[in-house]
Amino acid sequence: MDAPFVVALASEHRNVEPGVQTLWVSLAVKARGAALEATRAPLAVALVVDCSGSMQGSPLEHVLSSTLMLAELLNEQDQLAVITFSSQAELLSGLLPVSADARARLRTLLQSVEARGNTNLQSGMGVAAAVLKEAPEGLRRVMVVMSDGQPNVGLTSAEHLADYTRTLGLGVSTLGFGLHHDENVLDAIATAGSGRYAYIPDPASARVEVARAALAHGGVVADKLQLSLKLEPGVEVVQVLPNAALKVGAGGLSFNLGDVFVDQERPFALELALKLEAENGGRLLSVVVSGRGRNGDRSSATAELSVDVRTGARVVDSAAQQAIILVQADFARVRARAEADRGSMPGAAALLRAVLVRVEGLAGFVADDGSPLAELREQLIDEIANYERRSSDLERTHQRKASVQFKGATQVSSATGMNARPLGAALVGLGGISQGLRFELRGEGVIGRSSLCDAPVKHSSLSRAHARIRFINGAYVLEDLGSTNGTQVNGAAVTSSQLRFGDLVNFGDASFRFERC
């Protein structure tokens, strides 16, 4: 049986000269086919809820109501546990099949939860991992961590908590509430757990993101993937992007990939150091990716990479170059955020401007054509503007968290977007750059400059992905997505706001009225 994933390898140049040099290589693991199960995989979900003092009030209330909402979405094939943590972790409810009785019991237990103490995130994850290890065979084990603060007890750094997450061998996603959580920590945990980090500026959005974080793990194509690299003589790996915890063994280098989801591609960029002789055959390396496929069977996919070793002009592989720079750009964005943390906004902007110049200089690049490379350009322009603009600390914090959440240049339109069921409301343009524009709103939609947005407004005052409107629990909720020029409702700047019919909404210089339709 064919593996439910494939491996693609390509180098930026199809030929290299003999001697010492470096070469960048694109490596991608691509899911193919349906998920492991014909229907959503049955889940064992552990919700890990921050109940430290900073969660007092609205954040904790929305997290607890979202927990009940998730219980309604799950069914008796699934199991659910809830762990709370502050200075220490507490098992509020162990794994139980999600029945009507279990939902009622959970509702009673949640009424006793109070916000107090410090933030011992590691302890919450540890208790959740122990609970999930006892889950029955056949259930996919998932942890969703929710916090509004910064860990200050136990492991506290992004690096240490990511390493800890890898030891658990579980699918882990994270949700960060408000402006004071540590996005570096939560993003590192989610990346290590093959999950997703989501920024929640408005606690009302928690119910949507909790469901997405948990249920996404039911769409796994293959899990516990491991990638092994066998290097030929004269070839060494200088670095792997995104950074990977490389293991050195008798068979070469290896690192864990975690899980791969339906329609997902996991891209990497490898920098190689070459010392090749003229008579070298040109074979550089081979790759084996293995993991659990359908029916629990182990599956594997292989690929090899060779180049022509000869003197002469290099032949460029444009597709490989584009794939490489997409990965390098995400790494540059991480470095830019580190520069900004040190107070060097010009340094952060300069790092991204250097990538922008490279993107615009690539052969075959076309601005605004909807390709990943064109979308990357727009993303870089926005983030450079954010670093160069005189913004308040709160604006910068909001922009930063939003930029961490949106990885990859094509993540603009929502999963449901404007193709979902109409919900009786519209944004109607009021003149100027929005003259004649009308967008009927549905379950969720993204407004922005990109042509890939659900509601595109082609003007430089809007960010690529400027804002999002969701229909949550009978109300329309507007969220700014870290835009450069901000979002206003009735003249007041907002990061999130519930919309009412008749409201005047501004995205940059574009003015709309929110109307019933």
C-alpha positions in Angstrom: 0.0 0.0 0.0 1.3 3.5 -0.9 2.3 5.7 2.0 -0.2 8.5 2.8 2.6 11.0 2.4 5.4 11.7 -0.1 8.8 13.4 0.1 10.1 16.0 -2.3 13.7 17.1 -2.6 15.2 19.8 -4.9 18.3 22.0 -4.8 18.4 25.7 -5.7 20.9 24.9 -8.5 20.8 21.8 -10.7 24.6 21.9 -11.0 27.6 22.9 -8.9 31.3 23.4 -9.5 33.9 21.1 -8.0 35.4 22.3 -4.7 34.1 23.9 -1.4 30.8 25.7 -1.4 27.3 25.8 0.2 24.0 24.9 -1.4 20.4 25.3 -0.2 18.0 22.4 -0.6 14.2 22.3 -0.4 12.7 19.4 1.4 8.9 18.9 1.8 6.7 16.2 3.3 3.3 16.3 1.7 0.2 14.5 2.9 -1.9 12.8 0.3 -5.2 11.0 0.4 -7.8 11.0 3.1 -7.3 11.0 6.9 -6.2 7.8 8.7 -9.9 7.1 9.4 -12.8 7.4 6.9 -14.5 9.6 9.4 -13.0 11.9 12.1 -10.8 9.9 14.4 -12.2 9.3 17.8 -10.4 11.6 20.2 -9.1 11.6 23.8 -8.9 15.3 24.5 -7.3 16.9 27.6 -8.1 20.5 28.0 -5.4 22.3 30.1 -6.9 25.5 31.5 -4.9 28.3 33.1 -6.7 29.3 36.3 -4.0 31.7 37.6 -5.0 35.0 39.1 -4.7 36.8 35.8 -7.5 34.7 34.3 -10.0 36.3 36.6 -13.3 37.4 35.0 -14.0 37.3 31.3 -11.1 35.1 30.1 -11.8 32.3 32.5 -15.6 32.5 32.0 -15.2 32.1 28.2 -12.7 29.3 28.6 -15.1 27.4 30.8 -18.0 28.0 28.5 -15.9 26.9 25.6 -15.1 23.7 27.4 -18.8 22.9 27.7 -19.3 23.8 24.0 -16.5 21.4 23.0 -18.2 18.7 25.1 -21.4 19.3 23.0 -19.4 18.8 19.8 -17.8 15.5 20.9 -19.8 12.3 21.1 -19.7 9.0 22.9 -16.8 7.7 20.8 -14.7 10.5 22.3 -13.4 11.0 25.8 -12.7 14.4 27.5 -10.6 15.4 30.5 -10.2 18.8 32.1 -7.0 19.8 34.0 -6.7 23.2 35.7 -3.4 24.8 36.7 -2.2 27.8 38.7 0.7 27.3 41.1 0.0 23.6 40.8 -2.1 21.4 38.5 -5.4 19.8 39.5 -7.3 17.0 37.7 -10.8 18.5 37.6 -12.3 15.7 35.5 -10.6 12.5 34.3 -11.2 11.0 30.8 -14.8 10.1 30.4 -16.9 9.1 27.3 -18.7 12.2 26.3 -22.3 11.4 27.2 -25.2 13.5 28.5 -24.4 12.4 32.0 -20.7 13.3 31.6 -21.6 16.8 30.2 -23.9 17.4 33.2 -21.1 16.3 35.6 -18.6 18.5 33.9 -21.0 21.5 34.0 -21.2 21.1 37.8 -17.4 20.7 38.3 -16.7 23.8 36.2 -18.8 25.9 38.5 -16.2 25.4 41.3 -13.2 26.7 39.3 -11.7 29.9 40.6 -8.8 32.0 39.4 -5.9 32.3 41.8 -2.1 31.7 42.2 0.8 31.6 39.7 1.3 30.0 36.3 2.8 26.5 36.4 2.2 25.5 32.8 4.5 22.5 32.9 2.5 20.9 35.8 -0.7 21.2 33.9 0.8 19.6 30.8 2.3 16.8 33.0 -1.0 15.9 34.6 -2.7 16.0 31.1 0.0 13.7 29.6 -0.4 11.2 32.4 -4.2 11.2 31.9 -3.9 10.8 28.1 -1.5 7.8 28.5 -4.4 5.9 30.1 -6.7 6.5 27.1 -8.1 3.4 25.4 -6.4 2.1 22.3 -7.8 3.5 19.1 -8.3 7.1 20.5 -6.1 9.8 19.1 -4.6 11.6 22.1 -4.8 15.4 22.0 -3.9 18.2 24.5 -5.2 21.8 24.2 -3.4 24.3 26.4 -5.0 27.6 27.2 -3.3 30.5 29.0 -3.4 34.3 29.3 0.0 34.8 31.1 3.6 33.8 31.2 4.8 30.6 33.0 6.6 31.6 36.2 6.8 28.2 38.0 8.5 25.0 36.7 9.8 25.2 33.1 9.4 28.7 31.8 11.4 29.2 28.6 10.1 28.5 25.1 13.0 26.2 24.4 12.7 24.1 27.5 8.9 23.8 27.2 9.2 22.8 23.6 11.8 20.1 24.5 9.4 18.9 27.2 6.5 18.8 24.8 8.5 16.5 22.4 9.0 14.0 25.2 5.3 13.6 25.7 4.7 12.2 22.2 1.2 13.8 22.0 -0.6 16.2 19.7 -0.6 19.6 21.4 -2.3 22.9 20.4 -2.3 26.1 22.3 -4.5 29.2 22.7 -3.2 32.5 24.0 -5.6 35.0 25.5 -5.2 38.7 25.5 -2.1 40.8 25.3 -0.1 39.4 28.2 0.5 35.8 27.3 3.9 34.7 26.0 3.3 33.9 22.3 6.9 32.5 21.9 6.2 29.9 24.6 2.8 28.9 23.3 3.9 28.8 19.7 7.0 26.7 20.5 4.8 24.2 22.4 2.3 23.9 19.6 5.1 23.5 17.0 6.7 20.8 19.1 3.3 19.1 19.5 2.5 19.2 15.7 -0.4 21.5 16.6 -1.4 25.1 16.1 -1.1 28.3 18.1 -4.0 30.7 18.1 -4.1 34.3 19.4 -7.4 35.1 21.1 -7.8 38.9 21.4 -11.4 38.6 22.4 -12.3 35.7 24.8 -15.6 35.3 23.0 -13.7 33.7 20.1 -12.4 31.0 22.5 -15.3 28.6 21.6 -14.3 28.6 17.9 -10.6 28.1 18.5 -11.0 25.5 21.2 -13.1 23.4 18.8 -10.6 23.9 15.9 -7.6 23.1 18.0 -9.1 19.8 19.3 -11.0 18.6 16.3 -8.1 19.3 13.8 -6.2 16.4 15.3 -9.0 14.0 14.1 -7.8 14.7 10.5 -4.4 13.1 10.7 -3.1 11.4 7.6 0.0 9.9 9.4 1.4 10.3 12.9 4.7 10.0 14.7 6.7 10.7 11.5 10.5 10.6 11.7 12.8 11.9 9.0 16.2 10.4 8.4 19.0 11.9 6.3 21.9 9.9 4.9 24.7 12.1 3.6 27.2 11.2 0.9 30.9 11.8 1.4 31.8 15.4 1.1 28.4 16.6 2.2 27.5 18.1 5.6 24.4 19.8 7.0 25.0 23.3 8.2 21.5 24.1 9.4 17.9 22.9 9.0 15.0 25.5 8.9 12.7 25.5 10.8 15.2 24.6 13.5 15.0 20.9 14.3 16.4 18.8 17.1 18.9 16.7 15.0 19.9 13.3 16.3 23.2 11.8 15.1 23.3 8.0 14.6 25.1 5.3 12.7 22.7 5.7 9.8 23.1 9.5 9.6 21.0 12.4 10.9 17.3 12.2 12.0 14.6 14.3 13.6 11.0 13.9 14.6 8.3 15.4 12.4 5.3 14.6 14.5 1.9 14.3 12.8 0.8 15.4 9.3 -2.8 16.5 8.7 -5.0 16.3 5.6 -3.9 18.6 2.8 -0.9 19.7 4.8 2.7 20.2 3.5 5.6 20.4 6.0 8.4 22.4 4.2 12.0 22.6 5.3 15.1 24.3 3.9 18.5 22.7 4.4 21.9 24.5 4.0 24.6 22.0 2.9 28.3 22.4 3.0 29.9 20.7 0.0 33.4 19.5 -0.7 33.1 17.8 -4.1 35.7 16.4 -6.5 35.2 16.7 -10.3 34.8 12.9 -10.5 32.1 12.9 -7.9 28.9 11.3 -9.1 26.8 14.2 -7.9 24.6 12.3 -5.4 24.3 14.4 -2.2 21.8 12.7 0.1 18.9 10.4 0.5 15.8 10.9 2.8 13.5 8.4 4.4 10.3 9.5 6.2 8.5 6.8 8.2 5.3 6.9 10.3 2.1 5.2 11.2 -0.3 5.1 8.3 -3.7 3.7 7.8 -4.8 0.7 9.9 -1.8 1.3 12.2 0.7 0.0 9.6 4.1 1.6 9.4 4.6 3.5 6.1 7.6 5.1 4.6 8.5 7.3 1.6 12.0 8.0 0.2 13.7 10.5 -2.0 17.2 11.1 -3.3 19.0 14.3 -4.4 21.7 14.6 -7.0 23.3 17.5 -8.9 25.6 17.7 -11.9 29.2 18.4 -10.8 30.8 20.5 -13.5 32.3 23.8 -14.2 30.1 26.4 -15.8 27.1 28.7 -15.1 24.7 27.4 -12.6 21.2 26.3 -13.7 18.6 27.7 -11.3 15.6 25.6 -10.2 13.1 28.4 -9.8 10.5 26.2 -7.9 13.1 25.1 -5.4 14.3 28.6 -4.9 10.8 29.8 -4.2 10.1 27.0 -1.7 13.4 27.7 0.1 12.8 31.4 0.5 9.3 30.8 1.9 11.0 28.9 4.7 13.9 31.3 5.1 11.4 34.2 5.4 9.6 32.6 8.3 13.0 32.2 10.0 13.8 35.8 9.3 10.5 36.9 10.8 11.5 35.0 14.0 14.8 36.8 14.0 13.1 40.1 13.4 10.9 39.6 16.4 14.0 38.9 18.5 15.5 42.2 17.3 12.3 44.0 18.2 12.4 42.4 21.7 15.8 44.1 22.1 14.3 47.4 21.1 15.9 47.5 17.7 12.9 48.2 15.4 15.2 49.4 12.6 17.2 46.2 12.8 14.0 44.1 12.7 12.8 46.0 9.6 16.2 45.7 7.9 16.1 41.9 8.3 12.8 41.7 6.6 13.6 44.3 3.9 16.6 42.1 2.9 14.2 39.2 2.4 11.8 41.4 0.5 14.6 42.4 -2.0 15.4 38.8 -2.6 11.8 37.9 -3.2 11.3 40.6 -5.7 14.5 39.6 -7.5 13.6 36.0 -8.0 13.1 34.8 -11.6 9.4 34.4 -12.4 8.2 36.6 -9.5 5.0 38.4 -10.3 3.4 40.8 -7.7 -0.2 40.4 -6.7 -0.8 37.2 -8.7 -2.1 35.3 -5.7 0.9 32.9 -5.6 2.6 32.1 -2.2 5.6 34.2 -3.2 3.4 37.2 -4.0 1.5 36.8 -0.7 4.8 36.5 1.1 5.8 39.9 -0.4 2.6 41.5 0.9 3.2 39.9 4.3 6.7 41.3 4.5 5.6 44.8 3.5 3.0 44.8 6.3 5.5 43.6 9.0 8.2 46.1 7.8 5.6 48.9 8.1 4.7 47.7 11.6 8.3 47.9 12.8 8.9 51.3 11.1 5.6 52.9 12.3 5.4 54.8 15.6 3.1 52.6 17.5 2.1 52.3 21.1 3.4 49.3 23.1 -0.1 47.8 23.1 -0.4 48.1 19.3 3.0 46.5 18.8 2.1 43.7 21.2 -1.1 43.0 19.4 0.6 43.1 16.0 3.3 40.7 17.2 1.0 38.1 18.5 -1.1 38.2 15.3 2.1 37.8 13.1 3.2 34.7 15.1 -0.2 33.1 14.6 -0.1 33.6 10.8 2.6 31.4 9.5 3.0 30.7 5.8 2.1 33.2 3.1 -1.2 31.6 1.9 -3.1 31.6 5.3 -5.4 34.5 4.6 -8.9 33.2 3.8 -10.7 31.3 6.6 -11.6 27.7 6.4 -15.3 28.4 6.1 -15.1 31.9 4.7 -17.6 33.6 2.5 -18.7 30.3 0.9 -20.5 29.4 4.1 -24.3 29.9 4.7 -25.4 33.6 4.5 -26.2 35.0 7.9 -28.2 38.1 7.1 -25.6 40.9 7.4 -23.3 42.8 5.0 -20.5 45.4 4.9 -21.6 48.2 2.6 -19.0 50.7 1.2 -19.5 54.4 2.1 -17.5 56.0 -0.7 -13.8 56.7 -1.4 -11.8 53.5 -1.9 -14.8 51.4 -0.7 -17.3 53.1 -3.2 -19.5 50.4 -4.7 -18.2 47.6 -2.6 -20.6 45.3 -0.8 -19.7 42.1 1.0 -22.4 39.8 2.3 -21.1 38.3 5.6 -21.3 34.6 6.4 -19.9 32.3 9.2 -16.5 33.8 9.0 -14.6 36.0 6.6 -11.3 37.9 6.3 -11.1 41.5 5.0 -7.8 42.7 3.6 -5.6 43.9 0.7 -4.9 40.3 -0.6 -6.9 39.0 -3.5 -7.1 35.8 -1.5 -9.2 37.4 1.3 -12.9 36.7 1.5 -13.6 40.4 1.3 -10.7 42.0 -0.7 -10.1 45.7 -0.7 -7.1 46.5 -3.0 -5.6 49.6 -1.2 -2.3 50.1 0.5 -3.9 51.4 3.7 -5.2 47.9 4.4 -3.0 45.1 5.5 -2.8 41.9 3.6 -5.0 40.2 6.1 -6.5 43.2 8.0 -9.4 41.9 10.1 -11.8 39.0 10.5 -15.5 38.8 11.2 -16.9 35.8 12.9 -20.5 34.7 13.8 -20.2 33.4 17.3 -23.1 32.4 19.6 -25.6 34.5 17.7 -23.4 37.6 17.5 -21.0 39.1 14.9 -17.5 39.5 16.4 -14.9 41.7 14.6 -11.2 41.0 15.3 -8.3 43.1 14.0 -5.5 40.7 12.7 -2.5 42.9 13.7 -3.1 45.4 10.9 -0.7 48.3 10.4 -3.3 51.1 10.2 -5.8 49.6 12.6 -9.5 48.9 12.7 -12.1 51.3 14.0 -15.8 50.9 15.0 -17.8 54.1 15.3 -14.5 56.1 15.4 -12.9 54.1 18.2 -9.8 51.9 17.6 -10.4 48.2 18.5 -8.6 44.9 18.5 -12.0 43.2 18.9 -15.6 44.3 19.0 -19.1 42.9 18.7 -20.8 44.5 15.7 -24.3 45.9 15.7 -26.4 46.9 12.7 -25.7 50.5 11.8 -22.1 50.5 13.1 -19.5 52.4 11.0 -16.4 50.2 10.5 -13.1 51.5 9.1 -10.3 49.2 7.9 -7.4 51.6 7.2 -8.9 54.2 4.9 -11.8 51.9 3.8 -15.2 52.9 5.4 -18.2 50.5 5.6 -21.5 50.4 7.3 -22.6 47.1 9.0 -26.1 46.5 7.7 -28.8 43.9 7.8 -29.5 42.1 4.5 
